[in-house]
Amino acid sequence: MPRRPGSNERHERRSAVLAHRDLRRFLTGQAASLLGDGMVGVALAFAVLDLTGSAADLGLVLAARSVPLVAVLLAGGVIADRLPRRRVMVAADLGRVAGQAVMAALLIGGHARVWELAVLQALHGTATALFTPASTGLLPSLVPGDLLQHANALRGLAASAGNIAGPALAGVLVAATSPGWAIAADAATFAVSAALLAGLTAPARRRAAPRSVRRDLLDGWTEFRSRTWVWVVVAASFTANALFAVFLVLGPAAVRDEAGGATAWAAIVAAFGTGSLLGGLAVLRHRPRRPLRAGMLAVALFPLPTLGLAAHLPAVAVAAPALLGGAGLTVFNALWQTTLQRHVPDRALSRVSAYDWFGSLAGQPVGQAAAGPLAAGVGLHRALWLAGGVQVAAMLATLAVPAVRDLPAAEEPPSRELL
């Protein structure tokens, strides 16, 4: 039986991960761009509301980003498996620099119109759809296979820090200057990411023989559906994301009448972000022998804040389950990404990742659209009970599938074809 790593060995592994120059550059670029991602939500909301004061216009601009993101993901997976992933990511970052810089100029100059913001956010969503599958496929080439979990955990920590610091920094910039300057700062973070990625020296992959996009999509689908553990977890993620969107829509309404209102909701969100940081630290310390089993048990904590609001707990009491939910989600994400990277062949990794992201993200607009009618039909708190309960059931049901429950950790990713 493999021995459990001691504290010295865990410290050595963390040091070994950061000893890789390319990974340090990758993680620094991710930390910068994820900080920008955390800023843009606040900045964009105030930019649109300052222009028109219309929540409907804000919804239009946000949808303009999310729809292309989901629609282009599968094509992004094909592109990332065909072309050098680093170049795809640099091009995507440069596209986001251009789009956000133009938006910032329009806002600062006082000439912005809502349709222009929507078009520029569509460019942002398209670039993100190209970047995301490529980044999943690139990471295994930056570190040895036994350090992948640590690398994914560090990336998760960067995302968690961005989710906490980004909105706070955006709030300061918006209050001190204007939303346009916060958007300009977001553009600068993507420029930093592009510059760091351009300097990577990871070995190039052998280019695949030219084939039709349809053939590549079908082959990627075959790789996706042939692994029971992949599609079972993605189906559960679709359900969880759809129902967590219900929480995000109904949660503010549930705390609206409490003392503090918006402040109470902000405390819950902040606790969730703090938990995600703690989850990232936990994944750095532990390497489960059955990663999906551990990941699914961890992510079963994800719906706890939904259930806390359903039970009429005050917001201060919901902060504790929100912290656990954030930790569970980050643990799952790191273990899931590592498992994909270790068990899916490199030639198809970005396409399988694209199907994963597509299936997972497609649930969000479903939940957003269903939240209001569901609450109107059964009542707000019953809707929250339903959303939280089904999420827990969906996560735990995956453990009834042996391919999920018993999948071992692989020490090395599948063979990689290098030049």
Buried (B, 14 or more C-beta within 10 A) or exposed (E): EEEEBEEEEBEEBBEBBBEBEBBBBBBBBBBBBBBBBBBBBBBBBBBBBBBEEEEEBBEBBBBBBBBBBBBBBBBBBBBBBBBBBBBBBBBBBBBBBBBBBBBBBBBBEEEBEBEBBBBBBBBBBBBBBBBBBBBBBBBBBBBBBBBBBBBBBBBBBBBBBBBBBBBEBBBEBBEEEBBBBBBBBBBBBBBBBBBBBBEBEBEEBEEBEEEEEEEBBEBBBEBBEEBEBBBBBBBBBBBBBBBBBBBBBBBBBBBEEEEEEEEBBBBBBBBBBBBBBBBBBBBBBBBBEBBBBBBBBBBBBBBBBBBBBBBEBBBBEBBBBBBBBBBBBBBBBBBBBBBBBBBBEBBBBBBBBBBBBBBBBBBBBBBBEBBBEBBEEEEBBEBBBBBBBBBBEBBBBBBEBEBBBEBEBBEEBBEBEEE
